[in-house]
């Protein structure tokens, strides 16, 4: 029996332009599989040379509009704060 030889393939190596990345992400979104979309976003990030160390820091919870509304709605006299 003949043994099949495979080689690793990294999609990030083939995403050269913003148009390539947009088309790749669009194809993943069309599939409707969240795991595939997540993998595609990871591939795009690697293609752009991003790592977790280079990611932008998330804003503190108190700085986000949703957190501010939540804090206002859970405090006494919240009607006067809105």
PyMOL Python script that loads the backbone (N, CA, C, O; Angstrom):
from pymol import cmd

cmd.read_pdbstr("""\
ATOM      1  N   UNK A   1       0.837  -1.168   0.000  1.00  0.00           N
ATOM      2  CA  UNK A   1       0.000   0.000   0.000  1.00  0.00           C
ATOM      3  C   UNK A   1       0.894   1.248   0.000  1.00  0.00           C
ATOM      4  O   UNK A   1       1.914   1.293   0.686  1.00  0.00           O
ATOM      5  N   UNK A   2       0.493   2.251  -0.778  1.00  0.00           N
ATOM      6  CA  UNK A   2       1.245   3.487  -0.890  1.00  0.00           C
ATOM      7  C   UNK A   2       0.892   4.414   0.260  1.00  0.00           C
ATOM      8  O   UNK A   2      -0.281   4.618   0.573  1.00  0.00           O
ATOM      9  N   UNK A   3       1.897   4.960   0.869  1.00  0.00           N
ATOM     10  CA  UNK A   3       1.694   5.882   1.977  1.00  0.00           C
ATOM     11  C   UNK A   3       1.530   7.302   1.428  1.00  0.00           C
ATOM     12  O   UNK A   3       2.328   7.750   0.605  1.00  0.00           O
ATOM     13  N   UNK A   4       0.496   8.001   1.884  1.00  0.00           N
ATOM     14  CA  UNK A   4       0.254   9.367   1.468  1.00  0.00           C
ATOM     15  C   UNK A   4       1.106  10.311   2.309  1.00  0.00           C
ATOM     16  O   UNK A   4       1.139  10.227   3.537  1.00  0.00           O
ATOM     17  N   UNK A   5       1.787  11.200   1.618  1.00  0.00           N
ATOM     18  CA  UNK A   5       2.629  12.175   2.292  1.00  0.00           C
ATOM     19  C   UNK A   5       1.923  13.525   2.230  1.00  0.00           C
ATOM     20  O   UNK A   5       1.510  13.973   1.160  1.00  0.00           O
ATOM     21  N   UNK A   6       1.793  14.154   3.366  1.00  0.00           N
ATOM     22  CA  UNK A   6       1.175  15.478   3.421  1.00  0.00           C
ATOM     23  C   UNK A   6       2.169  16.492   3.969  1.00  0.00           C
ATOM     24  O   UNK A   6       3.142  16.134   4.632  1.00  0.00           O
ATOM     25  N   UNK A   7       1.911  17.744   3.684  1.00  0.00           N
ATOM     26  CA  UNK A   7       2.748  18.810   4.222  1.00  0.00           C
ATOM     27  C   UNK A   7       1.849  19.811   4.944  1.00  0.00           C
ATOM     28  O   UNK A   7       0.705  20.017   4.541  1.00  0.00           O
ATOM     29  N   UNK A   8       2.351  20.425   5.994  1.00  0.00           N
ATOM     30  CA  UNK A   8       1.539  21.417   6.705  1.00  0.00           C
ATOM     31  C   UNK A   8       1.199  22.589   5.775  1.00  0.00           C
ATOM     32  O   UNK A   8       2.005  22.987   4.934  1.00  0.00           O
ATOM     33  N   UNK A   9       0.005  23.123   5.945  1.00  0.00           N
ATOM     34  CA  UNK A   9      -0.429  24.282   5.166  1.00  0.00           C
ATOM     35  C   UNK A   9      -0.957  25.327   6.122  1.00  0.00           C
ATOM     36  O   UNK A   9      -1.856  25.049   6.916  1.00  0.00           O
ATOM     37  N   UNK A  10      -0.412  26.516   6.053  1.00  0.00           N
ATOM     38  CA  UNK A  10      -0.818  27.595   6.945  1.00  0.00           C
ATOM     39  C   UNK A  10      -1.498  28.679   6.118  1.00  0.00           C
ATOM     40  O   UNK A  10      -0.846  29.339   5.308  1.00  0.00           O
ATOM     41  N   UNK A  11      -2.822  28.873   6.315  1.00  0.00           N
ATOM     42  CA  UNK A  11      -3.512  29.893   5.527  1.00  0.00           C
ATOM     43  C   UNK A  11      -2.933  31.289   5.733  1.00  0.00           C
ATOM     44  O   UNK A  11      -3.003  32.116   4.824  1.00  0.00           O
ATOM     45  N   UNK A  12      -2.365  31.571   6.896  1.00  0.00           N
ATOM     46  CA  UNK A  12      -1.811  32.895   7.165  1.00  0.00           C
ATOM     47  C   UNK A  12      -0.705  33.260   6.181  1.00  0.00           C
ATOM     48  O   UNK A  12      -0.493  34.438   5.894  1.00  0.00           O
ATOM     49  N   UNK A  13      -0.010  32.271   5.672  1.00  0.00           N
ATOM     50  CA  UNK A  13       1.072  32.519   4.719  1.00  0.00           C
ATOM     51  C   UNK A  13       0.546  32.973   3.362  1.00  0.00           C
ATOM     52  O   UNK A  13       1.298  33.523   2.557  1.00  0.00           O
ATOM     53  N   UNK A  14      -0.741  32.746   3.102  1.00  0.00           N
ATOM     54  CA  UNK A  14      -1.318  33.062   1.799  1.00  0.00           C
ATOM     55  C   UNK A  14      -2.229  34.287   1.836  1.00  0.00           C
ATOM     56  O   UNK A  14      -2.787  34.669   0.807  1.00  0.00           O
ATOM     57  N   UNK A  15      -2.383  34.897   2.983  1.00  0.00           N
ATOM     58  CA  UNK A  15      -3.205  36.095   3.118  1.00  0.00           C
ATOM     59  C   UNK A  15      -2.293  37.311   2.979  1.00  0.00           C
ATOM     60  O   UNK A  15      -1.762  37.818   3.968  1.00  0.00           O
ATOM     61  N   UNK A  16      -2.121  37.769   1.752  1.00  0.00           N
ATOM     62  CA  UNK A  16      -1.138  38.807   1.467  1.00  0.00           C
ATOM     63  C   UNK A  16      -1.704  40.228   1.525  1.00  0.00           C
ATOM     64  O   UNK A  16      -0.979  41.166   1.857  1.00  0.00           O
ATOM     65  N   UNK A  17      -2.986  40.396   1.206  1.00  0.00           N
ATOM     66  CA  UNK A  17      -3.547  41.749   1.146  1.00  0.00           C
ATOM     67  C   UNK A  17      -4.800  41.844   2.019  1.00  0.00           C
ATOM     68  O   UNK A  17      -5.343  40.833   2.465  1.00  0.00           O
ATOM     69  N   UNK A  18      -5.241  43.066   2.248  1.00  0.00           N
ATOM     70  CA  UNK A  18      -6.478  43.262   3.004  1.00  0.00           C
ATOM     71  C   UNK A  18      -7.656  42.629   2.272  1.00  0.00           C
ATOM     72  O   UNK A  18      -8.584  42.123   2.902  1.00  0.00           O
ATOM     73  N   UNK A  19      -7.618  42.658   0.940  1.00  0.00           N
ATOM     74  CA  UNK A  19      -8.691  42.045   0.158  1.00  0.00           C
ATOM     75  C   UNK A  19      -8.711  40.529   0.362  1.00  0.00           C
ATOM     76  O   UNK A  19      -9.782  39.934   0.481  1.00  0.00           O
ATOM     77  N   UNK A  20      -7.532  39.906   0.403  1.00  0.00           N
ATOM     78  CA  UNK A  20      -7.442  38.460   0.673  1.00  0.00           C
ATOM     79  C   UNK A  20      -8.058  38.145   2.035  1.00  0.00           C
ATOM     80  O   UNK A  20      -8.829  37.196   2.178  1.00  0.00           O
ATOM     81  N   UNK A  21      -7.708  38.946   3.017  1.00  0.00           N
ATOM     82  CA  UNK A  21      -8.180  38.710   4.382  1.00  0.00           C
ATOM     83  C   UNK A  21      -9.689  38.911   4.480  1.00  0.00           C
ATOM     84  O   UNK A  21     -10.375  38.146   5.159  1.00  0.00           O
ATOM     85  N   UNK A  22     -10.205  39.929   3.809  1.00  0.00           N
ATOM     86  CA  UNK A  22     -11.642  40.186   3.829  1.00  0.00           C
ATOM     87  C   UNK A  22     -12.402  39.034   3.167  1.00  0.00           C
ATOM     88  O   UNK A  22     -13.434  38.598   3.678  1.00  0.00           O
ATOM     89  N   UNK A  23     -11.904  38.550   2.050  1.00  0.00           N
ATOM     90  CA  UNK A  23     -12.563  37.441   1.354  1.00  0.00           C
ATOM     91  C   UNK A  23     -12.514  36.168   2.201  1.00  0.00           C
ATOM     92  O   UNK A  23     -13.487  35.414   2.255  1.00  0.00           O
ATOM     93  N   UNK A  24     -11.396  35.937   2.851  1.00  0.00           N
ATOM     94  CA  UNK A  24     -11.234  34.761   3.708  1.00  0.00           C
ATOM     95  C   UNK A  24     -12.222  34.816   4.883  1.00  0.00           C
ATOM     96  O   UNK A  24     -12.872  33.820   5.202  1.00  0.00           O
ATOM     97  N   UNK A  25     -12.325  35.977   5.516  1.00  0.00           N
ATOM     98  CA  UNK A  25     -13.244  36.131   6.635  1.00  0.00           C
ATOM     99  C   UNK A  25     -14.692  36.021   6.162  1.00  0.00           C
ATOM    100  O   UNK A  25     -15.518  35.410   6.840  1.00  0.00           O
ATOM    101  N   UNK A  26     -15.001  36.598   5.021  1.00  0.00           N
ATOM    102  CA  UNK A  26     -16.358  36.517   4.477  1.00  0.00           C
ATOM    103  C   UNK A  26     -16.752  35.068   4.203  1.00  0.00           C
ATOM    104  O   UNK A  26     -17.880  34.664   4.487  1.00  0.00           O
ATOM    105  N   UNK A  27     -15.837  34.298   3.659  1.00  0.00           N
ATOM    106  CA  UNK A  27     -16.120  32.879   3.401  1.00  0.00           C
ATOM    107  C   UNK A  27     -16.377  32.127   4.704  1.00  0.00           C
ATOM    108  O   UNK A  27     -17.261  31.274   4.768  1.00  0.00           O
ATOM    109  N   UNK A  28     -15.607  32.443   5.740  1.00  0.00           N
ATOM    110  CA  UNK A  28     -15.806  31.795   7.041  1.00  0.00           C
ATOM    111  C   UNK A  28     -17.159  32.190   7.627  1.00  0.00           C
ATOM    112  O   UNK A  28     -17.861  31.343   8.180  1.00  0.00           O
ATOM    113  N   UNK A  29     -17.531  33.459   7.512  1.00  0.00           N
ATOM    114  CA  UNK A  29     -18.816  33.936   8.039  1.00  0.00           C
ATOM    115  C   UNK A  29     -19.989  33.271   7.317  1.00  0.00           C
ATOM    116  O   UNK A  29     -21.008  32.962   7.934  1.00  0.00           O
ATOM    117  N   UNK A  30     -19.841  33.056   6.020  1.00  0.00           N
ATOM    118  CA  UNK A  30     -20.908  32.427   5.233  1.00  0.00           C
ATOM    119  C   UNK A  30     -21.195  31.010   5.699  1.00  0.00           C
ATOM    120  O   UNK A  30     -22.321  30.529   5.579  1.00  0.00           O
ATOM    121  N   UNK A  31     -20.182  30.342   6.229  1.00  0.00           N
ATOM    122  CA  UNK A  31     -20.371  28.973   6.721  1.00  0.00           C
ATOM    123  C   UNK A  31     -21.227  28.945   7.981  1.00  0.00           C
ATOM    124  O   UNK A  31     -21.902  27.953   8.256  1.00  0.00           O
ATOM    125  N   UNK A  32     -21.201  30.025   8.742  1.00  0.00           N
ATOM    126  CA  UNK A  32     -22.025  30.110   9.947  1.00  0.00           C
ATOM    127  C   UNK A  32     -21.514  29.308  11.126  1.00  0.00           C
ATOM    128  O   UNK A  32     -22.263  29.066  12.073  1.00  0.00           O
ATOM    129  N   UNK A  33     -20.264  28.890  11.093  1.00  0.00           N
ATOM    130  CA  UNK A  33     -19.679  28.099  12.177  1.00  0.00           C
ATOM    131  C   UNK A  33     -18.781  29.008  13.018  1.00  0.00           C
ATOM    132  O   UNK A  33     -17.742  29.460  12.537  1.00  0.00           O
ATOM    133  N   UNK A  34     -19.167  29.280  14.267  1.00  0.00           N
ATOM    134  CA  UNK A  34     -18.365  30.186  15.103  1.00  0.00           C
ATOM    135  C   UNK A  34     -16.910  29.738  15.257  1.00  0.00           C
ATOM    136  O   UNK A  34     -16.014  30.579  15.323  1.00  0.00           O
ATOM    137  N   UNK A  35     -16.666  28.440  15.315  1.00  0.00           N
ATOM    138  CA  UNK A  35     -15.287  27.946  15.462  1.00  0.00           C
ATOM    139  C   UNK A  35     -14.466  28.272  14.215  1.00  0.00           C
ATOM    140  O   UNK A  35     -13.283  28.596  14.310  1.00  0.00           O
ATOM    141  N   UNK A  36     -15.099  28.184  13.057  1.00  0.00           N
ATOM    142  CA  UNK A  36     -14.402  28.502  11.811  1.00  0.00           C
ATOM    143  C   UNK A  36     -14.104  29.999  11.739  1.00  0.00           C
ATOM    144  O   UNK A  36     -13.019  30.394  11.313  1.00  0.00           O
ATOM    145  N   UNK A  37     -15.049  30.826  12.146  1.00  0.00           N
ATOM    146  CA  UNK A  37     -14.837  32.278  12.163  1.00  0.00           C
ATOM    147  C   UNK A  37     -13.699  32.623  13.120  1.00  0.00           C
ATOM    148  O   UNK A  37     -12.844  33.450  12.800  1.00  0.00           O
ATOM    149  N   UNK A  38     -13.687  31.997  14.283  1.00  0.00           N
ATOM    150  CA  UNK A  38     -12.622  32.229  15.251  1.00  0.00           C
ATOM    151  C   UNK A  38     -11.261  31.829  14.677  1.00  0.00           C
ATOM    152  O   UNK A  38     -10.277  32.551  14.831  1.00  0.00           O
ATOM    153  N   UNK A  39     -11.217  30.692  14.025  1.00  0.00           N
ATOM    154  CA  UNK A  39      -9.962  30.232  13.417  1.00  0.00           C
ATOM    155  C   UNK A  39      -9.517  31.191  12.315  1.00  0.00           C
ATOM    156  O   UNK A  39      -8.328  31.485  12.193  1.00  0.00           O
ATOM    157  N   UNK A  40     -10.467  31.678  11.513  1.00  0.00           N
ATOM    158  CA  UNK A  40     -10.135  32.613  10.437  1.00  0.00           C
ATOM    159  C   UNK A  40      -9.583  33.914  11.013  1.00  0.00           C
ATOM    160  O   UNK A  40      -8.608  34.457  10.493  1.00  0.00           O
ATOM    161  N   UNK A  41     -10.199  34.417  12.083  1.00  0.00           N
ATOM    162  CA  UNK A  41      -9.685  35.639  12.718  1.00  0.00           C
ATOM    163  C   UNK A  41      -8.269  35.424  13.250  1.00  0.00           C
ATOM    164  O   UNK A  41      -7.425  36.315  13.161  1.00  0.00           O
ATOM    165  N   UNK A  42      -8.017  34.242  13.802  1.00  0.00           N
ATOM    166  CA  UNK A  42      -6.668  33.924  14.277  1.00  0.00           C
ATOM    167  C   UNK A  42      -5.666  33.876  13.137  1.00  0.00           C
ATOM    168  O   UNK A  42      -4.543  34.363  13.265  1.00  0.00           O
ATOM    169  N   UNK A  43      -6.081  33.281  12.007  1.00  0.00           N
ATOM    170  CA  UNK A  43      -5.206  33.222  10.837  1.00  0.00           C
ATOM    171  C   UNK A  43      -4.894  34.626  10.323  1.00  0.00           C
ATOM    172  O   UNK A  43      -3.756  34.929   9.963  1.00  0.00           O
ATOM    173  N   UNK A  44      -5.923  35.480  10.295  1.00  0.00           N
ATOM    174  CA  UNK A  44      -5.726  36.849   9.823  1.00  0.00           C
ATOM    175  C   UNK A  44      -4.785  37.608  10.766  1.00  0.00           C
ATOM    176  O   UNK A  44      -3.909  38.344  10.311  1.00  0.00           O
ATOM    177  N   UNK A  45      -4.967  37.429  12.059  1.00  0.00           N
ATOM    178  CA  UNK A  45      -4.089  38.088  13.026  1.00  0.00           C
ATOM    179  C   UNK A  45      -2.646  37.633  12.830  1.00  0.00           C
ATOM    180  O   UNK A  45      -1.724  38.447  12.875  1.00  0.00           O
ATOM    181  N   UNK A  46      -2.450  36.331  12.613  1.00  0.00           N
ATOM    182  CA  UNK A  46      -1.085  35.837  12.384  1.00  0.00           C
ATOM    183  C   UNK A  46      -0.526  36.372  11.080  1.00  0.00           C
ATOM    184  O   UNK A  46       0.664  36.676  10.996  1.00  0.00           O
ATOM    185  N   UNK A  47      -1.372  36.493  10.055  1.00  0.00           N
ATOM    186  CA  UNK A  47      -0.915  37.027   8.766  1.00  0.00           C
ATOM    187  C   UNK A  47      -0.468  38.471   8.911  1.00  0.00           C
ATOM    188  O   UNK A  47       0.454  38.910   8.223  1.00  0.00           O
ATOM    189  N   UNK A  48      -1.115  39.209   9.802  1.00  0.00           N
ATOM    190  CA  UNK A  48      -0.747  40.600  10.042  1.00  0.00           C
ATOM    191  C   UNK A  48       0.427  40.704  11.016  1.00  0.00           C
ATOM    192  O   UNK A  48       0.923  41.803  11.266  1.00  0.00           O
ATOM    193  N   UNK A  49       0.874  39.578  11.567  1.00  0.00           N
ATOM    194  CA  UNK A  49       2.009  39.587  12.474  1.00  0.00           C
ATOM    195  C   UNK A  49       1.634  39.906  13.903  1.00  0.00           C
ATOM    196  O   UNK A  49       2.497  40.233  14.717  1.00  0.00           O
ATOM    197  N   UNK A  50       0.349  39.813  14.216  1.00  0.00           N
ATOM    198  CA  UNK A  50      -0.086  40.108  15.581  1.00  0.00           C
ATOM    199  C   UNK A  50       0.087  38.884  16.470  1.00  0.00           C
ATOM    200  O   UNK A  50      -0.068  37.745  16.030  1.00  0.00           O
ATOM    201  N   UNK A  51       0.409  39.145  17.715  1.00  0.00           N
ATOM    202  CA  UNK A  51       0.440  38.098  18.721  1.00  0.00           C
ATOM    203  C   UNK A  51      -0.384  38.580  19.901  1.00  0.00           C
ATOM    204  O   UNK A  51      -0.804  39.737  19.934  1.00  0.00           O
ATOM    205  N   UNK A  52      -0.616  37.717  20.855  1.00  0.00           N
ATOM    206  CA  UNK A  52      -1.375  38.125  22.031  1.00  0.00           C
ATOM    207  C   UNK A  52      -0.676  39.265  22.759  1.00  0.00           C
ATOM    208  O   UNK A  52      -1.345  40.114  23.347  1.00  0.00           O
ATOM    209  N   UNK A  53       0.641  39.305  22.734  1.00  0.00           N
ATOM    210  CA  UNK A  53       1.386  40.366  23.405  1.00  0.00           C
ATOM    211  C   UNK A  53       1.166  41.717  22.734  1.00  0.00           C
ATOM    212  O   UNK A  53       1.300  42.757  23.379  1.00  0.00           O
ATOM    213  N   UNK A  54       0.829  41.711  21.445  1.00  0.00           N
ATOM    214  CA  UNK A  54       0.655  42.946  20.707  1.00  0.00           C
ATOM    215  C   UNK A  54      -0.796  43.406  20.660  1.00  0.00           C
ATOM    216  O   UNK A  54      -1.077  44.498  20.166  1.00  0.00           O
ATOM    217  N   UNK A  55      -1.719  42.598  21.161  1.00  0.00           N
ATOM    218  CA  UNK A  55      -3.130  42.959  21.112  1.00  0.00           C
ATOM    219  C   UNK A  55      -3.387  44.211  21.937  1.00  0.00           C
ATOM    220  O   UNK A  55      -2.715  44.463  22.937  1.00  0.00           O
ATOM    221  N   UNK A  56      -4.363  44.984  21.503  1.00  0.00           N
ATOM    222  CA  UNK A  56      -4.714  46.193  22.244  1.00  0.00           C
ATOM    223  C   UNK A  56      -5.352  45.808  23.566  1.00  0.00           C
ATOM    224  O   UNK A  56      -6.132  44.857  23.620  1.00  0.00           O
ATOM    225  N   UNK A  57      -5.037  46.522  24.626  1.00  0.00           N
ATOM    226  CA  UNK A  57      -5.649  46.204  25.914  1.00  0.00           C
ATOM    227  C   UNK A  57      -7.138  46.541  25.879  1.00  0.00           C
ATOM    228  O   UNK A  57      -7.550  47.540  25.289  1.00  0.00           O
ATOM    229  N   UNK A  58      -7.927  45.698  26.515  1.00  0.00           N
ATOM    230  CA  UNK A  58      -9.357  45.951  26.604  1.00  0.00           C
ATOM    231  C   UNK A  58      -9.598  47.080  27.585  1.00  0.00           C
ATOM    232  O   UNK A  58      -8.875  47.210  28.573  1.00  0.00           O
ATOM    233  N   UNK A  59     -10.613  47.906  27.322  1.00  0.00           N
ATOM    234  CA  UNK A  59     -10.890  48.978  28.280  1.00  0.00           C
ATOM    235  C   UNK A  59     -11.375  48.396  29.595  1.00  0.00           C
ATOM    236  O   UNK A  59     -11.961  47.314  29.628  1.00  0.00           O
ATOM    237  N   UNK A  60     -11.131  49.110  30.663  1.00  0.00           N
ATOM    238  CA  UNK A  60     -11.622  48.669  31.965  1.00  0.00           C
ATOM    239  C   UNK A  60     -13.142  48.639  31.924  1.00  0.00           C
ATOM    240  O   UNK A  60     -13.764  49.437  31.222  1.00  0.00           O
ATOM    241  N   UNK A  61     -13.732  47.733  32.663  1.00  0.00           N
ATOM    242  CA  UNK A  61     -15.187  47.555  32.631  1.00  0.00           C
ATOM    243  C   UNK A  61     -15.921  48.854  32.916  1.00  0.00           C
ATOM    244  O   UNK A  61     -16.968  49.116  32.324  1.00  0.00           O
ATOM    245  N   UNK A  62     -15.390  49.660  33.803  1.00  0.00           N
ATOM    246  CA  UNK A  62     -16.067  50.906  34.165  1.00  0.00           C
ATOM    247  C   UNK A  62     -16.034  51.925  33.034  1.00  0.00           C
ATOM    248  O   UNK A  62     -16.786  52.898  33.068  1.00  0.00           O
ATOM    249  N   UNK A  63     -15.175  51.723  32.028  1.00  0.00           N
ATOM    250  CA  UNK A  63     -15.059  52.672  30.931  1.00  0.00           C
ATOM    251  C   UNK A  63     -15.994  52.354  29.769  1.00  0.00           C
ATOM    252  O   UNK A  63     -16.162  53.188  28.879  1.00  0.00           O
ATOM    253  N   UNK A  64     -16.598  51.189  29.753  1.00  0.00           N
ATOM    254  CA  UNK A  64     -17.446  50.819  28.635  1.00  0.00           C
ATOM    255  C   UNK A  64     -18.850  51.359  28.831  1.00  0.00           C
ATOM    256  O   UNK A  64     -19.332  51.413  29.962  1.00  0.00           O
ATOM    257  N   UNK A  65     -19.524  51.762  27.750  1.00  0.00           N
ATOM    258  CA  UNK A  65     -20.873  52.302  27.876  1.00  0.00           C
ATOM    259  C   UNK A  65     -21.850  51.330  28.535  1.00  0.00           C
ATOM    260  O   UNK A  65     -22.692  51.744  29.332  1.00  0.00           O
ATOM    261  N   UNK A  66     -21.743  50.040  28.206  1.00  0.00           N
ATOM    262  CA  UNK A  66     -22.657  49.062  28.808  1.00  0.00           C
ATOM    263  C   UNK A  66     -22.448  48.973  30.313  1.00  0.00           C
ATOM    264  O   UNK A  66     -23.411  48.896  31.076  1.00  0.00           O
ATOM    265  N   UNK A  67     -21.201  48.983  30.732  1.00  0.00           N
ATOM    266  CA  UNK A  67     -20.921  48.895  32.168  1.00  0.00           C
ATOM    267  C   UNK A  67     -21.432  50.137  32.882  1.00  0.00           C
ATOM    268  O   UNK A  67     -21.947  50.047  33.997  1.00  0.00           O
ATOM    269  N   UNK A  68     -21.292  51.291  32.247  1.00  0.00           N
ATOM    270  CA  UNK A  68     -21.769  52.526  32.859  1.00  0.00           C
ATOM    271  C   UNK A  68     -23.283  52.489  33.033  1.00  0.00           C
ATOM    272  O   UNK A  68     -23.801  52.864  34.084  1.00  0.00           O
ATOM    273  N   UNK A  69     -23.991  52.036  31.999  1.00  0.00           N
ATOM    274  CA  UNK A  69     -25.454  51.935  32.105  1.00  0.00           C
ATOM    275  C   UNK A  69     -25.838  50.926  33.168  1.00  0.00           C
ATOM    276  O   UNK A  69     -26.779  51.157  33.928  1.00  0.00           O
ATOM    277  N   UNK A  70     -25.125  49.810  33.235  1.00  0.00           N
ATOM    278  CA  UNK A  70     -25.432  48.783  34.221  1.00  0.00           C
ATOM    279  C   UNK A  70     -25.211  49.328  35.628  1.00  0.00           C
ATOM    280  O   UNK A  70     -26.029  49.105  36.521  1.00  0.00           O
ATOM    281  N   UNK A  71     -24.106  50.042  35.823  1.00  0.00           N
ATOM    282  CA  UNK A  71     -23.838  50.592  37.151  1.00  0.00           C
ATOM    283  C   UNK A  71     -24.904  51.615  37.536  1.00  0.00           C
ATOM    284  O   UNK A  71     -25.343  51.654  38.685  1.00  0.00           O
ATOM    285  N   UNK A  72     -25.319  52.437  36.584  1.00  0.00           N
ATOM    286  CA  UNK A  72     -26.346  53.439  36.873  1.00  0.00           C
ATOM    287  C   UNK A  72     -27.670  52.774  37.225  1.00  0.00           C
ATOM    288  O   UNK A  72     -28.373  53.224  38.130  1.00  0.00           O
ATOM    289  N   UNK A  73     -28.010  51.701  36.511  1.00  0.00           N
ATOM    290  CA  UNK A  73     -29.303  51.060  36.739  1.00  0.00           C
ATOM    291  C   UNK A  73     -29.330  50.273  38.041  1.00  0.00           C
ATOM    292  O   UNK A  73     -30.407  49.970  38.554  1.00  0.00           O
ATOM    293  N   UNK A  74     -28.176  49.939  38.578  1.00  0.00           N
ATOM    294  CA  UNK A  74     -28.152  49.140  39.815  1.00  0.00           C
ATOM    295  C   UNK A  74     -27.891  49.972  41.058  1.00  0.00           C
ATOM    296  O   UNK A  74     -27.797  49.430  42.159  1.00  0.00           O
ATOM    297  N   UNK A  75     -27.771  51.292  40.894  1.00  0.00           N
ATOM    298  CA  UNK A  75     -27.534  52.138  42.061  1.00  0.00           C
ATOM    299  C   UNK A  75     -28.832  52.799  42.500  1.00  0.00           C
ATOM    300  O   UNK A  75     -29.721  53.013  41.676  1.00  0.00           O
ATOM    301  N   UNK A  76     -28.957  53.124  43.775  1.00  0.00           N
ATOM    302  CA  UNK A  76     -30.150  53.834  44.242  1.00  0.00           C
ATOM    303  C   UNK A  76     -30.271  55.173  43.540  1.00  0.00           C
ATOM    304  O   UNK A  76     -29.261  55.786  43.195  1.00  0.00           O
ATOM    305  N   UNK A  77     -31.473  55.624  43.330  1.00  0.00           N
ATOM    306  CA  UNK A  77     -31.736  56.882  42.652  1.00  0.00           C
ATOM    307  C   UNK A  77     -31.199  56.892  41.231  1.00  0.00           C
ATOM    308  O   UNK A  77     -30.774  57.932  40.728  1.00  0.00           O
ATOM    309  N   UNK A  78     -31.219  55.731  40.584  1.00  0.00           N
ATOM    310  CA  UNK A  78     -30.667  55.643  39.224  1.00  0.00           C
ATOM    311  C   UNK A  78     -31.459  56.466  38.235  1.00  0.00           C
ATOM    312  O   UNK A  78     -30.917  56.884  37.212  1.00  0.00           O
ATOM    313  N   UNK A  79     -32.724  56.708  38.511  1.00  0.00           N
ATOM    314  CA  UNK A  79     -33.529  57.515  37.591  1.00  0.00           C
ATOM    315  C   UNK A  79     -32.975  58.933  37.498  1.00  0.00           C
ATOM    316  O   UNK A  79     -33.039  59.553  36.437  1.00  0.00           O
ATOM    317  N   UNK A  80     -32.441  59.443  38.580  1.00  0.00           N
ATOM    318  CA  UNK A  80     -31.921  60.810  38.557  1.00  0.00           C
ATOM    319  C   UNK A  80     -30.557  60.880  37.897  1.00  0.00           C
ATOM    320  O   UNK A  80     -30.110  61.965  37.524  1.00  0.00           O
ATOM    321  N   UNK A  81     -29.885  59.740  37.745  1.00  0.00           N
ATOM    322  CA  UNK A  81     -28.547  59.725  37.151  1.00  0.00           C
ATOM    323  C   UNK A  81     -28.614  59.595  35.648  1.00  0.00           C
ATOM    324  O   UNK A  81     -27.673  60.000  34.965  1.00  0.00           O
ATOM    325  N   UNK A  82     -29.686  59.046  35.102  1.00  0.00           N
ATOM    326  CA  UNK A  82     -29.746  58.754  33.678  1.00  0.00           C
ATOM    327  C   UNK A  82     -29.917  59.977  32.830  1.00  0.00           C
ATOM    328  O   UNK A  82     -29.983  59.875  31.605  1.00  0.00           O
TER     329      UNK A  82
END
""", "prot")
cmd.dss("prot")
cmd.show_as("cartoon", "prot")
cmd.util.cbc("prot")
cmd.orient("prot")
